[in-house]
Amino acid sequence: MSARRPPRPKNLTSMKMLGKQLGAARRAAGLTQSALAELVRVDEETIASIEQGRRALKPDLATVLDDVLQTKGTLPAGVANLPEIDQFPMWAELYMEHEREAIALSLYANQVLPGLLQTRAYAEAVLRERVPAYDPEEIEPKAAARIERQEILHRKSPPTVSFAIWEPVLHLAIGGPDVRAEQLRHLRLCAELPSVSLQFLPMAGPAHAGLDGPFVLLETPDHQHLAYIEGQRGSQWVSDADEVSILARKHAMLRAQALSPLESKGLLDRLLGER
């Protein structure tokens, strides 16, 4: 049975609607994004991101825009009435929205396996390690939502996905030996998917280009290139072309430093005891 596509988060829908309202008001005022940004003293990218629903409109900026565009309180009211986020924080919801729509994804991981590759048991084990701890009743639905995201790998026209993962992640006994063995078998199956490139950076290497930590590169359907960096207490979207280019070059170097996809399959086979 194919995985059910997760519902579109309501808060992101509202953000996009509010962004469209801003765009309509800007055009009605005869302003370009650049001209509006100059008037309200923000970057042009900030206006573009809000109009596209990629960035939340903050109350103080909504008030300034309302005054400049004469929207008669519409924008501040829209911000005040955005629905609260239930299961995921806004930055995570926004990432998942872009992940669902991406035509290409490039991921580097050095702590745990990316969510797109996790088994249900592995995901639950990772979630149980959270500090402060989740309520036990939260773990199952959060793990289920994480697994549902993997639907993109099995679509008729899936995105092109490149994983570069530091080998020590494979040796962590997260969830115990049975969970680890199941996870390794799952990785071996994922390595055969036609749209997936799975490569491991060997422990024997003296160093590699990913010492600064994990990141994700995305290409949107309109060929916009974005990067996403997640930390322990939040995340950062990167849309500046120069900064995205730096991360893209890092990922290219990581792939060059990693085992080839064929060698990576061999590593999984050895860990599974099949060779």
C-alpha positions in Angstrom: 0.0 0.0 0.0 1.4 3.4 -0.9 2.0 6.0 1.8 -0.8 8.5 2.2 0.2 12.0 1.3 0.2 14.2 4.4 -2.4 17.0 4.5 -1.2 20.5 3.6 -0.4 22.3 6.8 -3.1 24.9 7.5 -0.6 27.5 8.8 1.3 27.4 5.5 -1.8 27.8 3.5 -2.7 30.9 5.6 0.8 32.2 5.1 0.6 31.9 1.4 -2.9 33.5 1.3 -1.5 36.4 3.3 1.5 36.6 1.0 -0.9 36.8 -2.0 -2.8 39.6 -0.3 0.5 41.5 0.2 1.4 41.0 -3.5 -2.0 42.1 -4.7 -1.8 45.3 -2.5 1.7 46.0 -3.7 0.8 45.7 -7.4 -2.3 47.8 -6.8 -0.1 50.5 -5.4 2.1 50.3 -8.5 5.2 49.2 -6.7 7.8 46.6 -7.5 9.1 44.3 -4.7 12.3 46.3 -4.7 10.5 49.6 -4.4 8.4 48.4 -1.5 11.3 46.9 0.2 13.1 50.3 0.0 10.1 52.1 1.4 9.8 49.8 4.4 13.5 49.4 4.8 13.9 45.6 4.4 15.6 43.5 1.9 13.9 42.7 -1.4 14.2 39.0 -0.6 12.2 39.6 2.6 9.2 40.9 0.5 9.6 38.1 -2.1 9.7 35.4 0.6 6.6 36.8 2.4 4.7 37.0 -0.9 5.6 33.4 -1.7 4.6 32.1 1.7 8.2 31.1 2.6 8.5 33.6 5.4 6.1 34.6 8.1 4.9 38.3 8.1 5.8 39.7 11.5 3.4 42.0 13.3 5.6 45.1 13.3 6.3 44.8 9.5 2.6 44.1 8.8 1.8 47.4 10.5 4.3 49.3 8.4 3.2 47.7 5.2 -0.4 48.4 6.1 0.4 52.1 6.4 2.4 52.2 3.2 0.0 50.2 1.1 -3.2 51.6 2.8 -4.7 48.1 3.3 -6.9 49.4 6.1 -5.8 46.9 8.8 -6.0 43.8 6.6 -2.4 42.8 6.9 -2.1 43.2 10.7 -5.4 41.4 11.1 -4.2 38.5 8.9 -1.1 38.1 11.0 -3.1 38.2 14.2 -5.4 35.4 12.9 -2.8 33.0 11.6 -3.6 29.6 13.1 -1.3 28.2 15.7 1.0 25.3 14.8 0.1 22.1 16.4 2.4 19.2 15.6 5.5 21.0 14.2 7.0 24.5 14.6 6.7 26.8 11.6 10.2 26.3 10.3 9.7 22.5 10.2 6.3 22.9 8.5 7.8 25.2 5.9 10.6 22.8 5.2 8.2 19.9 4.7 6.2 22.0 2.3 9.2 22.7 0.2 10.4 19.1 0.5 7.0 17.8 -0.9 7.3 20.2 -3.9 11.1 19.9 -4.7 12.3 18.5 -7.9 15.8 17.9 -6.5 17.1 17.4 -3.0 20.7 17.1 -1.8 21.2 16.1 1.9 24.3 15.8 4.1 23.8 14.1 7.5 26.4 13.3 10.2 24.3 12.8 13.4 21.4 10.5 12.6 19.9 9.3 9.3 17.7 11.8 7.4 14.0 11.4 8.0 13.5 10.4 4.4 15.5 7.2 5.0 14.3 6.2 8.5 12.2 3.2 9.4 9.3 3.6 11.7 11.1 1.9 14.6 14.2 4.0 14.1 12.2 7.2 13.9 10.4 6.4 17.2 13.7 5.6 18.8 15.2 9.0 17.7 12.1 10.8 19.0 12.3 9.1 22.4 15.8 10.5 22.9 14.5 14.1 22.8 15.3 16.4 25.7 13.0 17.5 27.2 11.1 14.3 26.5 8.0 14.2 24.3 4.8 13.0 25.9 4.7 9.2 25.0 1.4 9.8 23.1 3.2 12.3 20.8 5.8 9.9 19.6 3.7 7.6 17.4 1.9 10.4 15.4 5.2 12.3 14.9 7.0 9.1 13.7 4.0 8.4 11.4 4.2 11.9 9.9 8.0 11.5 9.3 7.4 8.2 7.5 4.6 9.7 5.4 7.2 12.2 4.0 8.9 9.3 2.3 6.1 9.1 -0.2 8.0 11.5 -2.4 10.6 8.8 -3.1 8.0 6.5 -4.5 6.1 8.8 -6.8 5.7 8.2 -10.5 7.9 11.2 -11.1 10.0 11.4 -7.9 12.5 14.2 -7.2 16.2 13.5 -7.7 17.6 12.9 -4.2 21.3 12.7 -3.3 22.3 11.6 0.2 25.8 12.0 1.6 26.0 10.5 5.1 29.0 10.1 7.4 29.6 6.4 8.0 29.6 6.6 11.9 25.8 7.2 11.7 25.5 3.6 10.5 27.2 2.2 13.6 25.0 3.9 16.1 22.8 1.3 17.8 19.8 3.6 18.0 16.8 1.5 19.2 18.9 -1.6 19.7 20.4 -4.2 17.4 17.1 -5.3 15.9 16.1 -1.8 15.0 19.6 -1.1 13.5 19.5 -4.3 11.4 16.1 -3.4 10.1 17.3 0.1 9.3 20.3 -1.2 7.4 18.1 -3.4 5.3 15.8 -0.5 4.6 18.8 1.6 3.5 19.9 -1.2 1.1 16.4 -1.1 -0.5 16.5 2.7 -0.7 19.9 2.5 -2.4 18.2 0.7 -5.4 15.6 3.4 -6.0 16.2 4.9 -9.4 15.9 8.5 -8.2 18.2 8.0 -5.2 21.9 8.3 -4.9 23.1 7.1 -1.5 26.8 7.6 -0.5 28.7 7.2 2.7 31.8 9.2 3.8 34.1 6.6 5.3 35.4 6.8 8.8 38.9 6.1 7.5 39.0 9.5 5.8 41.2 12.0 7.7 38.6 14.8 7.2 35.8 15.9 4.9 33.9 19.0 3.7 31.0 18.6 6.1 32.6 19.3 9.4 30.4 22.3 10.0 27.3 20.1 10.2 24.3 18.9 8.3 22.3 20.8 5.6 19.8 20.3 2.8 19.8 21.8 -0.7 16.5 22.1 -2.6 15.5 23.0 -6.1 11.9 24.2 -6.4 9.6 23.5 -9.4 10.4 27.0 -10.7 14.1 26.3 -10.4 14.8 28.4 -7.3 17.7 27.1 -5.3 17.4 27.1 -1.5 19.2 25.7 1.4 18.1 24.6 4.9 20.2 24.2 8.0 18.6 22.8 11.1 20.1 23.1 14.6 19.1 22.0 18.1 17.0 25.1 18.8 15.7 26.1 15.4 16.6 26.4 11.8 17.8 28.7 9.0 16.6 29.1 5.5 19.2 30.3 3.0 18.1 31.9 -0.2 21.1 34.2 -1.0 22.6 32.8 -4.2 26.2 33.2 -2.9 25.5 31.3 0.3 23.5 28.6 -1.5 26.4 28.2 -3.9 28.8 27.7 -1.0 26.7 24.8 0.4 26.2 23.4 -3.1 30.0 23.3 -3.6 30.3 21.6 -0.2 27.9 18.9 -1.2 29.7 18.4 -4.4 33.0 18.0 -2.5 31.3 15.6 0.0 30.1 13.4 -2.9 33.6 13.3 -4.3 35.1 12.4 -0.9 32.5 9.7 -0.3 32.3 6.1 -1.4 30.6 5.7 -4.7 27.0 4.6 -4.8 28.2 1.0 -5.7 30.8 1.0 -2.9 28.2 2.3 -0.5 25.9 -0.6 -1.3 28.9 -2.9 -0.6 29.4 -1.2 2.8 25.7 -1.9 3.7 26.1 -5.5 2.5 29.1 -5.9 4.7 27.4 -4.4 7.7 24.4 -6.7 7.1 26.8 -9.7 7.0 25.8 -10.6 3.5 29.4 -10.5 2.3 
